[in-house]
Amino acid sequence: MIVVAIPTTEEEEEEQEQQGDGCDDDDYGAADWRDAAVAWEEAAAVAWMNNDNAAEARARSKQAEAVAAVAHARSNQVAEEVEEMADFIGWCLRLVFTCALLLWLWFG
């Protein structure tokens, strides 16, 4: 992480100019460098938040996959139960039809 010291008062700026290397900071774009440093820090903060958001999105994605797996398992279970019920109803209908046929043949 890069730490940039930015003077906060005019007195501090004047002290730095007096202690400096004899050049005017504005000639070398010191204000631009300060603005760039602030922009970089803001961009780093946004990137950090985006990284947190990406981690949260991955966690939600995994949670959604787990929910989908449970839903799929439940749908398979329901499908098996419906199939068993259909088999039972078919067996009952065959029994009724067979009984009706036997009664018709017997008393016919």
N, C-alpha and C positions, 0 to 999 in steps of 0.2 A: 504494500500500500504506500502511495506517495503522499507525503504530508507537505503542504505548502504553507509557509507563514505569510499571512497577508496583513500589512499594517492596518490598524483600525482608526488611528487618529492622525491628524496632520502633523503633529509634533513628531510622532514616530517616523513618518515619511521623511520629514526634514532631517532627522537624525541619521536615517539611512543614507540620504543623499550626501550628507556631510561626511559620513564614514565611507562612502562608496569609492569606486575606482576613478573618480573624476569625470565620469561620463553621465550624461543626462539619461535617466531611465526611459524617458519617453522616446528618445532617439532609437532605442533598441526595442520599443514596444512592450515595456513592462506592464502597462495596463492590459495589453492584449494577452500577455502571459497569465496575468491574474484572472482575466475573464476565461481563458482557456482552462486554467486550473479549476475554477469554479464549475465550468461546464463539464470537465472530466469527472469531478466529484459527484455532480448530479447524475451523469451517465452511469457511474459506478453504482450509485444508489438504486437507479432504475434497473440496472442489470441484476443487482442483488435481489430486488423484489421480483423481477421476472423469473429468476432462478427458483425462488421460493414458490412462485405461482406454478412453474413447470413441475416442481416436485409435488405440489398439491394436485395438479392435474394428473400426474402419473398415479398417485395414490387413489384418486377418484376413478381412474380408468381401471385399476386393479379391482377396486370395489365393484365397479359395474360388471366386470368380467365374472366376479364371484356371484353376483346377483343373477346374471344371465345363466351361469352354470346351474344354480339352484332352480331357476325357472325351467330350464331344460329338463332337469331331473324330475321336477314335478309334472311337467307336461308328459314325459314318458310314463310316469306312474299313472296318470289319469288315462292315458291311451291304453295301457295294459288293463286297467279296471274296466274301461268301456268295452274292450275286446272280450274280457271275461263275462261281462253282463250280456253281450250279444250272443256269446256261445250258450249261456244259460237260457236265454229267451229262445234261441233256436232249438235247444234240447226240449224245452217245455212244449213248443209248437209241434215238434215231431211226435212227442208223447201223446198230445191231444189228438193229432191227426191219426195216429196209429190206433188209439182207443176208439175213435169215431169209425174208422174203417172196420175194426173187429166187430163193433156193435152192429154196423150195417150188414156185414157178412153173416153174423150170428142170427140176427133177428130179421134180416133183410127181406 
